[in-house]
Amino acid sequence: CDTPKQKGKTSWSLDEYASSNGYYKEIWRPGIHFTPQINWMNDPNGMVYYDGEFHLFYQYNPFGQKWGHMSWGHAVSSDLFHWKHLPVALLEEDGVMIFSGSAVIDWNNTTGFQKNKDPHPPMVAIYTGHYTNLGHGLQNQHIAYSLDKGRTWTKYDKNPVLDHKMENFRDPKVIWYDHEKCWIMTVCLPLEKKVVFYKSKDLKKWLFLSEFGPAGAIDGIWECPDLFPLQDRDGNEHWVLIVNLNPGSYAGGSGGQYFIGKFDGRTFRPITNINKPLWLDYGKDYYATVTWSDIPESDGRRLSLGWMSNWEYANNLPVAPWRSAMSLPRQWVVSGKGKNLRLQQTLPAEFLGLRRSGKSLDHATVNEANQFIKNQFVDLQPPFEVSATLVPRHSTEPVRISFFNHNTQKTILEIDHMGRMVEFDRSQSGNVSFHPRFPSRTQIPLEGSNKRIHMKAVVDNSSIEIFLNDGLQTITSRVFPVDRGTPITFSGDEKTRLLDLHVWKLKRSMGIKD
Ligand code: FRU
């Protein structure tokens, strides 16, 4: 795996690695996705915006490349793509691991943590304390605060703030509910497949409000929830409840689902059908997805990030000395009406800043598209972006888009407009042998138009993210191509037209030394 420089070497100190000339040069190290410099990462945590900085905390093992010693790693960015690594924010301590949770800006100093001289409002992290010194581990909810823009942290001395003496009670996500000037916490009872809502005036004392679930997908435990209001394009407000699920997701293993409905400060009432799960993504690598807190009203976007992995094989990915990547950040909108309300995920405008050079072609056949890519993009390497509007017209054959095509190696997206099905096949995508659950083929019913199908793919060194019909459906997938081969090839009937085709080389945003 990875670069020859690392052959035989199994452990690195951060300093040793950061000063090596192999820093971020591993073949499968993403160029535009967030990855920890070294060691293990899982869920995004505590995503919050303050004073020009997007903060990303994440489940982190400071001591190894597999899950353990869970702590909160930390990074900041001004544009969601160029991340600056900061020291670990919250460390495992006294047998208490720092599990997943959220962070908020306590603008009104409801906690009283801000004293007279402190120039910044408290940034408060609300997380699950996981006790390793008590058998399986008691889980309860803790808080910690920072008065210096997230740089240094103090754990609250009266933790825990919410405790039911349970072994499975985790992943608090807190929002400010302006209507009643209080905080609302959404937290999971994983084994019971329920989320529970609590309210608080000061983030310290929590009162039970109500429960939701089991509902939707229940073939796995419920983790990492999120609840927030989101307007549709006509300005109507809806409430979205995110529930991550492991295993039992659409493509198998870990994944996410959502419900859209109403929230009155006490109870969440879904409008969408709770008997048929609504999937956040159809790929195998999009888990623990939650959204940013405190995006200014003048911006108004709902932005998210997911962990681009799956508990089925996360500990076995063939990479070193880092392990795991986040998805690209996404912007969410609500479309449709009533029971047909849906979430659409697109890329935030900051993504356009990564485009280096691009070329387009209009009204092409699949052969013309291949010729164009061959002529114009001989040296195309990830990261890159490709988008096309496919018009199948009278064709009866599916359109196939292959990525990293080399001899028998390829990852295939097949769009069958007649059968209204899409297949994503990574069974021969390169290195698939590190875990039996990794090679996979997933069939997905196509939603939206089948007359004009819009497809965008963002391809990095070890991932492909596909956005169909403006993000009405997404497919997020890790792939480990052994040979990069031809970056993209189209195949299908000559009657199929590509109304437009755009290919952009993207600038790398991670692993750039200051
Ligand atoms: C989800 C999860 C969370 C937990 C964390 C522990 O991936 O299992 O429920 O807080 O990871 O690392």
Residues whose N, C-alpha, C, O or C-beta is under 5 A from the ligand:
A	BS01	FRU	D43 Q59 M70 F99 S100 R170 D171 E223 C224 A288
